[in-house]
Structures are given as structure tokens and as C-alpha cells.
Amino acid sequence: MTPDEIAGYIARWRPSSVPPPVAAFARDVVRSAGPRDKERAKSLLAAASRLAAWAAGLGLELVPGTLLHPSVIERFARTCPGLTAVARRTHRSSLRFIGRRVVPHLHPADLPLPRERAKAPYGPGEIAGFLALAAAQPTPARRARAAGLVCLGAGAGLIRGDLREVRGTDVAVRSGGVVVTVSGPRSRVVPVLARYHDPLPVAAAFAGTGFVTGGTSPSRQNLTTPLTASLAGGSGLPRLDTSRLRATWLTETAALIGLGAFMTAAGITCSQRLGDLAAGLEPADEDTAVRLLGALRS
């Protein structure tokens, strides 16, 4: 359809089920929005008329500056009765489109926000270098804590509070592998990758009931600073970063379960969709998780 034909369709839009003032508001704002095809115009008219009918019931004035305000659109999308979840999202998207065209001063353009990318994982040679530096520390305590830091980060993906609060007694050899019991809000049992099975139990045995990475309080801060400093300076090694240790574990376990192949086959690029899918799945038992996540002892 040509622009004139679309404008004519909008001008003739007078459904019998829609009160004349509501239809007039919808025609006015949709005509100003300038949809490029009939189907788009039809969708915008439906959203605008539904908004106007809801607003009229609340006593709001049927003018663009009031009804197309972002807060009014959001309230409509959340509270208008009789809409399915899909219809709420569709109408909100349509009304925001109309608002940007008709009352642009109320809908400033969104500024792009920087997105933090995932940290790059360490390579096998770099991990081996960090473990070698840990083994070369001058005292047994330093050797155990440094090795524990690398193993818990790259072998179990622990970071921040989860990493600080692991005690030696939280590391156990069972279910055919080595596992770490994580306490706190996200309590769980994490299988440890097989390559860390030798150094981690040694570090855990040295810690006993104390913290594997040292210190006396679970709320201690800057825990990893002295440890990472002790593992700096190796020939050709980058700075040790606990976020990169976690990324190393994430990358290796994702490869083990075939996540890349699955996402490519499913056409999924958004991690939120993965979260939605996982929410409906039963978690694997410990024995299965140990086998699946590369934590079986050789």
C-alpha cells in the first residue's frame, strides 16, 4: 500500500466496538506515527485504542501528552485487565513506538550502555605455570593457599564470597571424583575438574577446618591480593585474575557438556533463554554431575 492508502485506511478505521472518542484518539496518534504498511497500522491502532479505553475508565484526558507518557504506558502494560502476557508486551512495544514519533520529547533516545564482556579464559600452559609458581612458594602455608586459590577458581569456578568461605573440610573425595561444598545463599556441590584432583585435596588437608585460601574471618576483604601477588612474575605469565580463573572453568565445562553445539543447533544466543530453559530442568545428582563435568578420578 502507498502512504496515501495507509492514511486512508487509518482515517476510515471506526470499529463498532470502540467508542468514538477512543477511536478518534487512536486514529490521530497512529496517523502521526506514520506506519509503513497496513498490518503495522492495524497493530498500532489496536494498541492505541486499548490504551485510550483503559485511560478513559480512569478519568484521564485523551491527549497524546498524557496517554503516551512513558509512565502511563508502563502502568497500562502492567495493570490493564484482560490482556495476555504476549499482548501486554506487544502493546507496550507499539505504544512506545507511537510515543517516540508523536511526543518525542517524552521519549528521549536510549543511550547505549557498555556491556561487560566475559573474561578471557587462561590457557592450559598458563594454568600449569600458576600451579608451578604455587608449588615454588617459600612456606607450606603459602604453597597450600596459592594452589587452593588456583584449583578452586579454575577447577570449580568459585569467586568472591564462595571462594573466601571454602574450608578444608568442604573439599571431599567422593562420588568418583573430588567435590567442593559451597555454603551461603547459593549453596551447592561443585565437582572439581580432574586435572586439579592432586593439588586441591593437599591444600584442603593443610587448611583442615580453616579457610583454604587463608585468613580467619569469612567476611575478610582483599583476600586474593597477597596470593595473586605471590603468583605474579612468572616468565610469560599474565596477571592472575580470579574472574579469569572462573572463566577458565566455565569454558572447559561448557565444552564438556557440548554447550556450543547445542546453542548453535538451537539458534540460541541469549543467556536469559538458557536460564529460562534450565529453570524447568531437574538438577543432576552428584554422581551424574561428577561424570558429566569432567570430575571423575582417573
matplotlib code that plots the C-alpha trace (Angstrom):
import matplotlib.pyplot as plt

x = [0.0, 1.1, 1.4, -1.9, -3.7, -2.4, -3.5, -7.0, -7.2, -6.4, -9.0, -11.7, -10.9, -14.1, -14.8, -18.3, -16.9, -14.7, -16.2, -15.9, -13.6, -11.3, -11.2, -10.5, -7.5, -6.2, -6.6, -4.9, -1.8, -1.3, -1.6, 1.1, 3.3, 3.3, 3.2, 4.6, 2.1, -1.4, -0.6, 1.6, -1.1, -3.7, -1.4, -0.8, -4.5, -5.3, -2.7, -3.7, -7.4, -6.9, -4.7, -7.3, -10.2, -8.3, -7.3, -10.9, -12.1, -9.6, -10.7, -7.5, -7.7, -7.4, -4.5, -1.1, 0.9, -0.9, -1.6, 1.8, 3.9, 6.3, 4.9, 1.3, 2.3, 4.1, 1.2, -1.2, 1.0, 1.2, -2.4, -4.8, -7.2, -7.9, -4.6, -2.4, 1.3, 2.1, -0.5, 1.0, 4.5, 3.2, 1.0, 3.8, 6.2, 3.6, 2.8, 6.5, 6.9, 4.0, 5.3, 8.7, 7.1, 4.3, 5.7, 9.5, 10.3, 8.8, 10.8, 14.4, 16.6, 18.1, 21.8, 23.8, 25.2, 28.6, 28.2, 30.8, 32.2, 33.1, 36.7, 39.1, 40.0, 43.5, 45.2, 46.4, 50.0, 49.2, 47.3, 50.3, 52.6, 50.4, 50.4, 54.2, 54.6, 52.3, 54.5, 57.6, 56.3, 58.7, 56.5, 54.0, 51.2, 51.8, 52.1, 48.8, 46.9, 48.2, 47.4, 44.0, 43.2, 44.1, 42.3, 39.1, 39.0, 39.9, 38.8, 35.5, 34.7, 34.5, 34.8, 34.3, 32.4, 32.1, 35.9, 36.6, 34.4, 35.6, 37.2, 39.4, 36.6, 34.4, 36.6, 35.8, 36.8, 33.5, 31.1, 34.1, 35.7, 36.6, 33.8, 33.6, 30.6, 29.7, 27.7, 25.8, 22.9, 23.8, 24.8, 25.7, 28.1, 30.6, 32.6, 36.3, 37.9, 40.1, 43.4, 43.1, 42.5, 46.0, 46.8, 43.4, 43.0, 46.5, 45.7, 42.4, 44.2, 46.6, 43.8, 41.8, 38.8, 40.3, 39.8, 41.6, 42.8, 43.8, 42.5, 40.3, 37.1, 34.7, 34.0, 37.6, 38.3, 41.1, 41.8, 43.3, 45.6, 48.6, 48.0, 47.8, 50.9, 52.8, 51.9, 53.0, 56.3, 56.4, 58.1, 55.4, 52.5, 49.7, 48.4, 46.4, 42.7, 40.1, 37.5, 39.6, 40.1, 36.3, 36.1, 38.5, 36.3, 33.2, 34.7, 36.0, 32.8, 30.7, 32.9, 32.5, 28.7, 28.5, 27.0, 28.5, 27.0, 23.6, 23.4, 24.4, 21.8, 19.1, 19.9, 20.2, 22.5, 20.9, 21.9, 18.5, 16.9, 19.3, 18.2, 14.6, 15.2, 17.3, 14.7, 12.4, 15.0, 15.7, 19.3, 21.6, 22.5, 26.1, 27.3, 25.9, 27.3, 30.8, 30.7, 29.2, 31.5, 34.8, 35.5, 36.0, 39.2, 41.5]
y = [0.0, 3.6, 6.1, 7.7, 4.3, 3.6, 7.1, 6.4, 3.1, 4.9, 7.6, 5.0, 3.0, 3.1, -0.3, -0.5, -2.0, 1.1, 4.3, 7.3, 9.4, 6.4, 5.6, 9.3, 9.3, 6.1, 7.4, 10.7, 9.3, 6.4, 8.8, 11.0, 7.9, 7.2, 3.3, 2.0, -0.8, -1.8, -4.6, -2.2, 0.4, -2.2, -3.2, 0.4, 1.2, -1.8, -0.7, 2.9, 2.2, -0.2, 2.3, 5.1, 2.9, 1.9, 5.6, 6.8, 4.5, 6.2, 9.6, 10.6, 13.1, 11.5, 13.6, 12.4, 14.3, 12.4, 8.9, 8.5, 9.4, 6.5, 6.1, 5.9, 3.3, 1.2, 1.4, 0.4, -2.6, -3.8, -3.3, -3.3, -6.2, -8.9, -8.9, -11.9, -11.7, -11.6, -8.8, -6.7, -6.9, -6.3, -3.3, -1.7, -2.0, -0.5, 2.4, 3.2, 3.3, 5.8, 7.8, 8.2, 9.5, 11.7, 13.0, 12.6, 15.0, 12.4, 9.5, 10.5, 8.1, 5.3, 5.8, 2.6, 1.2, -0.6, -4.3, -6.1, -9.0, -12.3, -12.5, -14.5, -17.9, -18.9, -21.5, -24.9, -23.7, -20.6, -22.7, -25.0, -22.0, -20.7, -24.1, -24.3, -20.9, -22.0, -25.1, -22.9, -20.7, -20.4, -21.8, -24.7, -22.3, -20.1, -23.2, -24.6, -21.3, -20.4, -23.8, -23.8, -20.4, -21.7, -25.0, -23.5, -20.9, -22.8, -26.2, -25.3, -21.8, -20.2, -16.5, -13.8, -15.0, -18.5, -18.7, -17.0, -19.2, -22.6, -24.6, -27.6, -29.8, -28.6, -30.5, -34.2, -37.2, -38.9, -39.9, -41.0, -37.6, -34.5, -32.1, -28.8, -28.0, -24.3, -22.7, -19.4, -18.1, -20.2, -23.4, -26.2, -29.0, -28.4, -31.2, -30.3, -30.8, -33.8, -32.0, -30.4, -33.6, -33.9, -30.4, -29.4, -32.2, -31.5, -27.8, -28.7, -31.1, -28.4, -26.0, -28.5, -26.7, -23.3, -21.5, -23.0, -19.5, -18.3, -15.8, -16.2, -14.4, -15.2, -11.5, -10.6, -8.4, -8.2, -11.8, -12.7, -9.7, -11.2, -14.6, -13.2, -11.1, -14.2, -15.8, -12.8, -12.5, -15.9, -15.8, -15.1, -15.4, -12.7, -11.3, -13.7, -12.7, -14.7, -13.7, -15.3, -18.4, -18.7, -18.1, -20.9, -23.3, -22.1, -22.5, -26.0, -27.3, -25.7, -27.6, -30.9, -30.7, -29.7, -26.3, -24.7, -27.4, -27.1, -23.3, -23.4, -26.1, -24.3, -20.9, -19.5, -16.5, -15.1, -16.4, -15.4, -18.1, -20.6, -19.6, -20.0, -23.5, -24.5, -23.4, -26.2, -28.9, -31.2, -30.8, -33.8, -35.9, -35.6, -38.8, -37.7, -34.2, -35.6, -37.7, -35.0, -32.2, -33.9, -34.6, -38.4, -39.5, -41.4]
z = [0.0, -0.7, 2.1, 1.0, 1.0, 4.5, 5.6, 4.1, 6.0, 9.3, 8.5, 7.8, 11.0, 13.1, 14.7, 16.2, 19.4, 20.1, 21.5, 19.0, 21.3, 21.8, 18.1, 17.3, 19.7, 18.1, 14.6, 15.4, 17.1, 14.6, 11.7, 13.2, 13.8, 10.1, 9.9, 6.6, 6.0, 6.8, 9.2, 11.2, 11.2, 12.4, 15.3, 16.3, 16.2, 18.4, 21.0, 21.0, 21.3, 24.1, 25.9, 25.4, 26.6, 29.7, 30.4, 29.8, 32.6, 34.9, 34.0, 32.1, 29.4, 26.0, 24.7, 23.5, 26.1, 28.9, 27.5, 25.7, 28.7, 29.5, 33.0, 31.7, 29.1, 31.7, 34.1, 31.3, 30.3, 33.9, 35.1, 32.1, 32.8, 30.2, 28.4, 27.9, 28.7, 24.9, 24.3, 27.1, 25.6, 22.1, 23.1, 25.2, 22.2, 19.9, 22.2, 22.8, 19.0, 18.8, 21.7, 20.1, 16.9, 18.4, 21.6, 21.1, 24.0, 26.4, 24.9, 24.6, 22.7, 24.7, 25.2, 24.6, 27.8, 27.7, 28.1, 30.1, 28.1, 29.6, 30.8, 28.6, 30.0, 30.7, 28.5, 29.9, 29.8, 31.9, 34.5, 34.6, 35.2, 38.0, 39.7, 39.3, 40.9, 43.7, 44.3, 44.4, 47.3, 50.3, 53.0, 53.2, 54.1, 51.1, 48.8, 50.0, 49.8, 46.4, 45.0, 46.6, 45.0, 41.5, 42.0, 43.4, 40.7, 37.6, 38.8, 40.4, 39.1, 42.6, 43.0, 45.7, 48.8, 47.5, 47.2, 50.5, 52.6, 51.5, 54.4, 54.1, 55.3, 52.4, 49.9, 49.7, 47.6, 46.8, 44.0, 42.0, 42.0, 44.1, 45.1, 46.9, 49.1, 48.8, 51.6, 51.7, 49.6, 46.6, 48.4, 46.1, 45.5, 42.7, 41.0, 40.5, 37.1, 37.1, 36.5, 39.9, 41.9, 43.2, 44.4, 45.8, 48.4, 49.6, 50.1, 51.8, 54.2, 55.1, 55.9, 57.9, 59.5, 58.4, 55.1, 52.1, 50.9, 54.3, 56.9, 59.9, 59.0, 56.2, 55.7, 55.2, 52.2, 49.6, 50.3, 47.0, 46.7, 48.5, 46.9, 43.4, 44.0, 45.1, 41.8, 39.7, 37.9, 36.1, 32.8, 30.1, 32.5, 32.7, 35.9, 37.9, 38.0, 39.8, 37.2, 34.5, 36.6, 36.8, 33.0, 32.5, 34.4, 32.6, 29.2, 29.9, 31.5, 28.7, 26.1, 28.1, 28.0, 24.4, 25.1, 22.0, 19.7, 21.5, 21.2, 17.5, 16.8, 18.7, 17.4, 20.9, 21.5, 24.7, 28.1, 29.5, 27.4, 28.8, 32.3, 31.4, 30.0, 33.0, 35.4, 34.2, 34.4, 37.4, 38.6, 38.2, 41.2, 42.5, 40.8, 37.4, 37.8, 38.6, 35.4, 33.2, 34.3, 33.8, 37.5, 37.6, 39.2, 36.9]

ax = plt.figure().add_subplot(projection="3d")
ax.plot(x, y, z, "-o")
ax.set_aspect("equal")
plt.show()
